[in-house]
């Protein structure tokens, strides 16, 4: 599972498959978050004591919440951009009629 995420990250970083730069960055951020969360879950085994496991858990929670916030901000930005473009298009359409 971890190797698959690593290959997905490498593919996104090297090939940039999306046309928009922000979309590429967003997908890279999502894949890195998944990769780090999966790696951190390994630390829940008997390698660490309970206090260290608790700290790793909070790091995972903060990273996931940060990624959710960034994704919601990105979606809000795209929604506002779409509304602006449609409003401009409608304004020009009605202006010329």
Secondary structure as UniProt FT lines:
FT   HELIX           2..15
FT   HELIX           21..42
FT   TURN            43..47
FT   HELIX           50..95
//
